[in-house]
Amino acid sequence: MNGKVWLVGAGPGDPELLTLKAVRALNRAEIVMIDDLVNPAVLEHSPNARVIRVGKRGGCRSTPQAFIHRLMLRYARQGKAVVRLKGGDPCIFGRGGEEAEWLAAHGVESELINGITAGLAGATNCGISLTLRGISRGVTLVTAHTQDDSELNWHALAQSGTTLVVYMGVAKLADIRNGLLAGGMSDGMPVAMIENASLPFQRECRSTLGRMQADALAFQLKSPAILVIGEVAADTSALPQALSA
Ligand code: SAH
């Protein structure tokens, strides 16, 4: 009898942001395969599991995806309860869908368990309401980093009128700025850059589209960080006025 793989979101870092469902899956896990953006503190819920680190941070040495696939398969075929623990949400730039499909193609049952994605947690922790009524009609989650280096449609994003939350953007600030400016976004558009969202050492830097690259340099912004680009990212002192408008 095959085991099962739970593809679990561990949330952005703060262990209190774990879902009850994730805690339950961790609790019954025999094997936990953990990415390196996951706060190891959540492993307290898996006291009996064998923990395997399969991190693959951008720019660092990585565990090839094929190896991770094979490892999940091997343990599932041994009948084990496997938790594949990912930062944030497994399906937001987390390959959760890919892994679920691959497992299904190999006859292994899997289940996805949501986590709170870093962009949402980061904004909330900085007091930013991503869809603040009267200011923002929506939110768009984008990655600045694509597998094939293809360009995003910055013009459409600039014109969308939604708050943009950019993942994996730290090394791409110039491209993001240039793309959005060329797409017609104002260089004064507020930007919040949020590093290590929800962790005790979270840092935030408020800036604007035009200044964000220089400000990030001065701030020594490091990955993991998300960018919130939109009126809602303005310094909170400006909000009461905007709310009453
Ligand atoms: N599945 C994850 C995203 C993985 S992609 C999620 O839903 O959150 C990795 C990117 O996520 C990083 O480059 C960074 O942009 C963002 N990220 C992950 N954890 C973060 C954190 N604690 N603070 C800020 N950004 C984070």
Residues whose N, C-alpha, C, O or C-beta is under 5 A from the ligand:
A	BS01	SAH	P12 G13 L37 G87 G88 D89 P90 I92 F93 G94 I116 T117 A118 G119 V166 Y167 M168 G169 I194 E195 N196 A197 P224 A225 I226
